[in-house]
């Protein structure tokens, strides 16, 4: 394929240097675009040869200083930078200060009211229900009295998760997505603890089916609302098992998911990059929305490997270079976080759902890794603890298998 010539004078500023930001930075850097990484803590993206990363003030705790930092960064560049968001930590402050920042950055993000509706799960629920997209049965108790009123309508198990993600991460857990509840007693105690920490949560029916029934559609919509990219993937394993983040995912062609996902993004007049996770309900065979995220998703580098370079199309769009829609991508390519996946394997193996041989076979075939790339090897060793993991892994595997854990 002959690639079109393009203007790369505008640098790219990528907010968030976790694996998500590393993927975005690599996708842009491989095109010869200058990439500046920004985060309030040192993370894996700092070690990529494609990214010149720097530390910034915390976007939530020091919002004013953070915005001043971004403006100063932009002023040092000859051309206005293109802005990319890869973490929820940056989403709110950018949205709140969008009008001011538009003087200094090129961006294609959803409107403020859309972002605010998506961040708050109650508003997201109302937004999606109005469109007619299937959802799990969901309740939003504000206090123990309301919880007592709805508990009779619940069928266990249920899942309790954040109503607003950033508040949950600060007050409840920075890593745990929620709690699987099987008894009324545990439900009451869980919510009591959440309310005591000045947080809110939702309680949702558990959509039946294995982890492989989780699918995601990732879209990029132009400023005019044209869907330039639509990419679909399937979770193979996740961590934590049942209710976690994809540890291994693969690209799939799923026309029904494309139809439902495009309907969702178009109906809410979405712009820019977004992803929506659905689960196929084993009971009624309907795709039910689990969550909608208004930013780049963790496994975004997979789409580049499959022929859909989301950050590059984003860059072309915001710099006024009129990218053409791409409708095809390679299927059956995997994205693997080997550390997460080994831990998920231990759970599946303990539950008699996966043997060692099946696990190893499942990792064969075309793939990209969350950290390792032949043209950019340092991020795979970005911290001492990862080096230690590498040397400890064979003994760790043998001990776990011997113990039957």
N, C-alpha and C positions, 0 to 999 in steps of 0.2 A: 504494500500500500504506500502511495506517495503522500507524505504529509504536507498539508498546506503551510505556507509561510505565515508567520504571525509576528506582531510587534510585542517584544518582551521588555519594553522600557519600564513598565510599572512593576515595582517589587510586590511581593505578596507577604502579608503579615498573618501568621497563623496563631490563633489564641488557643493555648493548651498544648502541652508537649508530651501527653500520654501517648499510647499506641495510636489513638485516633489522629492526633496531630502529626505523629511521625508518618502515618500513611499519607496524609494530605501533603506534607512537606516533600516526601519522596515523589509523589505524583507530579508536583509542580517542578521540583528541582531537576528531575530527569528531562524536562522540557527546556532546561537552561534558564529558568526564571529564578531571580534572586528571591530566596525565602528567608524571612525573619521570624523566628519562633519566639513566642512570648508566654511566660508562665510565672506564677508566684512561687513555684518550687522547682527544683531541678529534677527533671524526669528524662525518660528514655530519648526523647527527641533532641535533647541537647547534644547527643553524641553522633548524630547523623551528619555525614559530610555534605548533605544537601541543605542543611539548615544552620543559619547563624542565630543562635538562641540567646535570650537574655532574661533576667529576672525582673518582674514588675511588682508593683504594690498589689495587695489582694483586692480583686475586683468587687467583692462584697463587703469586706471589712474596712477597706480604704477606697471607696468608690471614687471620690473626688481626685485623689492622688493618682489613681489608676487612669482616669480619663485624661488628666494632665500629662501623664507618661505617654499615652498613645498619641496625643496631639504633638508633643515634642518629637516623638519618633517620626511622625509623618513630615514634620517641618524640616527634618534633616535630609529628606529625600528630594531629588529633582522632580520626580513624577509622583502623583498621588498613588499610594499603595492600595492594592486590593485586600479586603479584609475577609478572613475565614474564621468561623467559630467551631470549635471541636469539643467544647466542654460546657456543661450546665453552669459551671462557676462563672463563666463570662457572659452568659446569655442575657441575664436580667440587666446588668449594668450597660451593656451595649444597646439593648432595646430601649431603656430609659433615656439614654443620651444619643439616640440615633440621629436626631435632627442636627445636633451640634457636630457629631462625628462625620456626618455626610459632607461637611466642608473639607475634610482632611482625608477621607477614605472612600474608595469605590466599593459598593456592597450591593448585594441582592438578597435581602432577608424578608421574612414575612412581616406584615404590618404589626404594630405594637399590640393591638387588641387580639390578634391571632396568637401571638407568642404568649401573652398573658392568659388567654383561654386554654392554651395547650399545657402550660406549666402547672396550672391549678387543675387537678384531676376532676373536680366537680364541674368546672366550666367546660373542660374537655368533654366530659360525659354528655352535658347538655348540647354542646355543639354537634357532636357526632350523632346523638340520638335524633336530632332534628333532621339530619340528612337521611336517616334510615339505614345506617350501617349497623349490622348485628353487634351486640355487646354482651358480655357476661352480666348476669344480674348483679347490680352494684348498689351499695348503700353508703351514706355519708353522715354518720352520727356525729353531732356536735358536742354531745355530753353523755353521761351515763344514763340519764333519763331517756334520751332518744335511742340509745343502744338497747335498753330494756324493751322499748316499743317494737324494734325491728327483729329482735332475736328469734321470735316465733316464725318469722318468714325465712329463716336461714336453713339450708340443708348442708350438713357437714360432709367433707371438709370445706373450709373457706380460707381465703388468703387475705391477710391484712397488710396493706402497703401504704406508702406515703400519699397524702393528698397534695403536698407541695414538696418537691424533691430536695431543694436546697435546705429547707427547714428540717426535714427528716435527717439529712446527712449531718447537720450541725447538732441536733438534739437527741437523735435516736441512734443512728449508725451511719458511718461513712461508706460501708461496704455491703451491708445486708439490705436486700431489696424489700424484705417483708417477712411475715411469719405465717407458716402453715398451721391452721388451727383445726383441731378435730373434736373439741369438746366445748360446751357452753361456758364451763368454769374457766377454761384457759382464755376464751375470748374476752370475758369480763375483766380478768386480771391484766391481759395485754393492753386493752384500751384504757384501763385505769392508770397504768404506768405511762402510756402515751399522753394522756390528758394532763397528768401531773408534770410532764416536761413541756407543757405549753405547745403541744404539737397536735396536728390533726391527721387522721388516717381514714382510709376507706376499707370497707369489707366487701369482698367480691367472691362470687361463686367460683369454684375451680373448674375450668373447662377441661373436660375429660379427654384423655388421649396421651400417648407417649411424647417425649421431648421432641421427637422428629416431626410432630404435628405443628411445631412452631415455624412460621414463615415470616419473612420481612420483605416489604417493598420499599425501595429507596428511589426517590424521584428528584429531578431538578426541573423547576419551572422557571421560564424566562420572566423578565419584568412585564411582558405582555400576557403571561399566563400560559404560554405554550410549553407542553411537556417535552423538553429536549432529551431527557434521559429517564428511563424506568427500568430498574434492575431488581431482580427477585432472588432471594436466597432462602435456604432451609437450614435450621439448626440440626446438627447431628448429635452433639452433646453440649451441655451447658454446666456452669458452675455458679452457685450451688445447683445440684441436680434438681430438676422439676421447676425451680423458680429462680433462674439466674441469667447470666450473660453467656452468649454463645462461646464455647471453648473451641469447637470445630463447627464450621458452617460450610455449605457448598452452594454454588450457583445453580439455580434450577429455572426451567421455563415453566411457568404456571399461569396460563391465560386467565383463569378465574380470579386469581390474586391481582393480576394486572388490572383487570376491569374494576374490581372493588377498590383497589388503591387509588387508581386514577380518578374514580368517582369522588372519593374522599378529598383528595388534594384540590381537585377542580371546584368542588362545591363550596369549600371554605375560602376560595380565592387565594390559595397558598402561592408563595413565591420563594424561589431559591431552593436550597437543599432541605429535604426532610425524609424521615423514615417512619414507617408504620408497621408495628408487629401484630400479626394475627395468629390465632391458633385454630386449627381445624377441629371442631368439636366432634368427638367420636360418637356422641349420642345422636346428633341430628345432621352431621356432615355440613354444618355451616361454618364459614370463616368468621371468627369473632375477634373484634379489635381488642388487643391487650394494652397497647400504648402507642402514642404518637410523639415523636421527638423532632423539634424544630432546629436541627443542627446535623453535622456530619456524624455518622455512626461508626462504631469502633472498628468494624472490619472493612472500612471503605477501600483499603488497598486491594481487596479482592476484585472489585469492579474494574480497577485499572488493568489487572492481569487478564480480565475477561473481555477487554476491548471498550470499556466505558470509563473514561477518565473524568470523573465528576469534578475534581478541583480545576482541571484544565478547561473544561467547558464553562465552569463558573467564572474563571479568569477571563476567558474570551468574551463572555457575556458582559461582565461589568466594565471591561475596557473598550467596549463598543466594537468588537470584531465579529459580531454576528455569526456565532457557531450554528452549524446545521444539526438537526436532531439525529440521534443514533438510535436505531431500533433493534439491533441485534447484538448479542453477546454470547460468549462461550459458556456452555453449561458443564456441570460436573467438576469444576475447579474448586478446591478446598482452601479455606483459610484456617490456620492452626495456631493456637497458643499452646505450646507443648506443656508448659508448667500447669496451666489451668486444666488442660485436658487430662494429664496424668492423675491429678487429684479427682477429677470427675470419674475417670475410669475406676478408681479405687471404690467409689460408692456403687457404681453399676456392677462391679465385680462382686462386692459384698452382698448385693441384692440378687445375685445370680442372673443378671441381665446381660452380662458381657464377659467373655473369656479373654485371657491375655492374647491368644492367637487372633480372635476376632478384632480386638482393639488394634493390634499391629496391622492387620490387613486393612482396616478401615482408614489408615493413614496413608495408604498407597495412592499413587496417581498424581495428577497435576495439582500443585498446591503452592500457596504462598504462606509465609510465616508472619506472626505478629511482630517479631523483632528482627529475625535474620533475613538478610538479602545479600547475594553474592557481590553486588556492586556497592554495598553499604554495611560492612560487617560489624562495626563498633557498637551499634545499639544493642546487639545480642549480648554484649558483655558490659552493659552500661553501668552496673553497680557491682561492688564486691560480692554482694549476696547472690547475684546471678552466677558469678564465677564459682562461688562455693557450691551452689546448687548443681552446677554442671559436673563437678568432681564427685559430689555426694550421690548423684542420681543412681548409678548402677547399684551401689550398696543399699540405697533407700528402697529401690524397686525389689531387690531380693528379700530384704527384711519384711516389707509389707506383704509380699506374696507368701513368705514362710509363716507369718503370723496370721494369714488369712484375713487381713483387714482391707 
